[in-house]
């Protein structure tokens, strides 16, 4: 697997910062810092509470490289409270330089109540929340806070298998792209990421 070295700020050269239409403020991750989790201390990227929005920052990194069926992607992450760390993938981005904007995209999400996958499209008519989110996977089981959790996505042709905590769930959707950028997002509440890896088919 190709592993992003989050302790090296240069790793960001392989990613875009990407934002959803409902992002309130564009923020980048601060340099990786050592944090304490239930199983030890690790360097991680995490989001901070933002007084301007009265909530935690939404921060998303998306690979500049595109991947195809047969790819596996793995994160090791943790959350507190309403935190929802996730793997995101899409072939629909706009913008130039280091900052891009999501069009149609998908999110595989860990949270305290289980695992979800969302199909998300821009919805500018709804000015309060200018995205339309459709839940295409909802598996309910408790997940511990402040504990490192592995999640792996295995990409097929119009299928994605989500694996975490010894469980595996396959999702099919006609809108899954044949090739895609992939990355990770800190969303909703406090999220931390210690590892991000990709493995391409041989």
N, C-alpha and C positions, 0 to 999 in steps of 0.2 A: 504494500500500500504506500502511496505517496502521502507523507504526513506534513502538515503545515506546522512550522516552528513558531508558535505564537509568542515565544519569548524574544524573537528577532523581529523588530519592527519592519524589516525589509520583506517579511512574508506578505505584507499587504499589497506588494506590487503585483501579485498574482490574482488580486480580487478587485472588484468594484465595490464601493459603498452603494447600496441600493435602497430605495425608499418606496413605500406604499403610498398611494394617493392620500391616505388619511394620516400620514406621519405629521406630527405637530411641529417638531424641530429636528433638523438634520444634525446628527451628532456622529462623531467617530469614536471608536474604542480608544480609551487611554492605554498607554503601554501596559503590558501584562504585569500583574502584581501577585504576590503570594497571598493566598487566602486559606483560611482554616475550614475544613469540611469534616464530617463525622469520621472519615477514614484517614485523615491526615491533612497536611498542608501541600498545596499545589499552586504553581503559577497559572493564572487564568486571565482571560478577557472577560470583563463583566460590564454591566450597565449601571448607571448611577441614578439616584433620585434627583429629578429636575424640578426645582421650585417653580420655574416658569410655567410648567404644564401640570404641576401638582401630581406628578406620577413618574414612573421610571421611563428612561429613554428607550425608544425603539431604535435598535441598531442592527443593520443587516449587511453581511459581506457575501458577495456572489462571485463565483469563479469567472475569470475572463475566458478561460478555456471552456469549450463545450464537450460534453460527454454523450455517450450513446448507450443503447441497451447492453446489458451485461456488466455495467459499472456497479460497484458497491461503494457506498459512502457511509462513513461512521463518525459520530461525534461522541465525546464524553462530556457531560454537562451536569449542572445542578441548578436548583431553583429554590426560592423561598416564597411563601405566600401565594400570590396569584401569578408568579413567574411562569412563563411558558416558553422554554427554549425549544428551538425547532430547526429542522432541515428544510430549506426552501429550494425549489427548482423551477425553471422557466426557460422558454426560448423567446419570450416577449418582453424586451426591454427597450427603453428609449433614453436618449441623452448622450452626452459626449464626455470624454475625460474620465475622472475618477468617480463621478457620481451619476448613477442611472436611476430610472424610475421603472417600477414594475407595471406591466400590463397584466395579462392572464398569468397567474402563477399558482403554485401548489405549496402547501405547508404541512409537514408531518411534525406533530407537536406532542411534547411530553408536558404533563401538568399533574397536579396532586391527585386528580381524579382518574388518570389513565392516559390514553393516547388517542389523538384525533388526527384526521387529515382533512384539509380544507382546499376547496377549489375556489379561487378568488379572482374576480374581475373588477375593473374600474366601473364605477356607477356614479357618474358626475351629477345625475339628477338628484341624488340624495346628498345634499350639501352637508348635513350633519355627520354623515359617515359615507364618504364617496367610494365605497367598495361594496360589492355584493359577494357574500361568503356562503358557500354551500358545503355542508358537512358530508363528506363521502366515506368517512371511517370514524366510528366512535366506539372505543373499547374501554369499558369502565373497570378499573381496579386501582387500589391505593398505591401511590408512589411516595417515597419519603422525601421530605425537604432537606436541603443542605447536605445531600448525599450524592456522590458522583454516580451517574447512570449512563450506561452505554445505549445508544440507539444506532442501528444500521438500516439503511435502505438498499435493497437490491432491485435494480431496474431491469424490467423485461420490456417486451414490445406491448405497449398499452397496459402494462401491469407494473405495480410496485409492491414489493414485500417489505413490511415494516417489522423489524425484530428488536425487542427490548425486554430485559428482565426475564429471559427464558420463554417469552411468548412471541408468536409470529402471526402476522395478519397480512393477507394479500388483498390488494385493491385494484380494480380495473376501472379505467375511464378513457373514453374516446379522445378526450382533449389532452391526454398525456403526450408531451412532445417527443418526436423521434430523436432529437438531439437537444441538449439543454445545458444551461449554466446551473451550477448547484452551489449552495453555501449554507450559512447558518445565521440565525436571527435571535436576538434578545428581545422578548416581547412581553407585554402586559405588566409584569412585575420584575423582581430581581432574577437575573439569569447569569450563569457563569459557564465558560467553556474552557476546558483544559486540553482537548485534542480535537482535530479535524483531519480525517484521512479519506483518500479516494483510491480505489483500485479499479483499473480498467481491464476489460477482457483481453486475454492473450490471443 
